[in-house]
Amino acid sequence: MQPTFDLLTIFIANILGIILIGVLIAGNLWRFRDKTPENITLMVLMLLTLSNCVSDPISYYFDGKPGTLARVIIYATNAWLYISIMLTGLCWMRFLAIHLNGKFSQMHQGVLLVFIGVGAFLMCANFMQPIVFSVDSNNVYRRQAWYWYYLAVDYGILIDSLIFYGKTRMKGGILKSFPMWAYFVPTLIGALIQSFCYGVSVVAATLAISVAGILANLQNEQIFRDNLTGLFNRDYLEYLLRKYPRIREYKITGIMLNLNNFKKINRKYGHAEGDRVLEKTAQILQAAVGDIGLVSRYSSDEFIVLLKTQSDPIVKTCLEQINNRIDEYNYHNHSEYLLSAAIGTSKLDSKTQTLDDFINELDECMFESKREFYTRYAQYDRRGH
């Protein structure tokens, strides 16, 4: 039977995808040594994409070939492609939530997993009764009615990610951004082409391009990231604040936090313990701030949080969250020292304040808090903070 597809074109597209993913993995080994949730999600996304680029040409190569082995391979590779593309979408959603520190709730994840689980069940049923795809007596693959379920799930996850990103941007404004078009556009184009042009196979290759877009933008961000904590650094904070005056609709509140007795922790327990304290402080601040702001490491043991609000109740709630999480850390840590911080807040007025004015005001408010700390706990050496 004459195939309805160009096998050479399919092989070339997927081989290029394999090469691209291989280069990306090799070029980002340094990143994946750090087993953060974001890096683990990215690695899973890359491996799923790589498996798609391998499975896709294999399924087309054996399509129409005689024999039981060919039939088994066609069933196995196509079943995996249906499931793995859904999982790829889930990984993209998870990456976006982690990177933007957005609220990807358990219920939200659960709903997506239910849809994927239904897809897995349908695929198992397909081996007994062809409802998703069939392989006829000539070993030729054909789509069946429930093919459209997977298409709906794949498009649904893409749309869901767009809505999720929009909601996160609404809460965080310019403080929460990622060029999601780098993933969204190639993936959408590939899905549309393959959905409506039977015999054209570009989804796996365009997913590889999308992953490359994510990593390219993460690489660009790296100059604005603190190596130890993964937070944005002082350069990014200053870039953002200089950009702010041109975007008048945003209201910003700053929170400056300085760890008390950090030098003593370094001196007595070692710099490795000091680094662990800084990393934990970063995690505490990110969890407390969530999707309404941005956390940056401003200097050694100083952090600045920018909230996209000047609402006193919201700022108060955020401060309470920070203090509560510090208390919770101290309760569970059982170390010889207690983690504490001096905290100052200030509202940014872009019409009257320069960047330096804003930072200086934050700094003064924070040091007022630090003076109160040393007045209350006079036994601590003020010069050792």
Helices and strands as residue ranges (DSSP letters): H 7-27, H 29-32, H 37-62, H 68-99, H 106-126, E 133-135, E 141-143, H 147-172, G 173-175, H 181-196, H 203-221, G 222-224, H 234-243, G 244-246, E 253-259, H 262-269, H 271-289, G 290-292, E 293-297, E 302-307, H 312-333, E 341-347, H 355-376, G 382-384
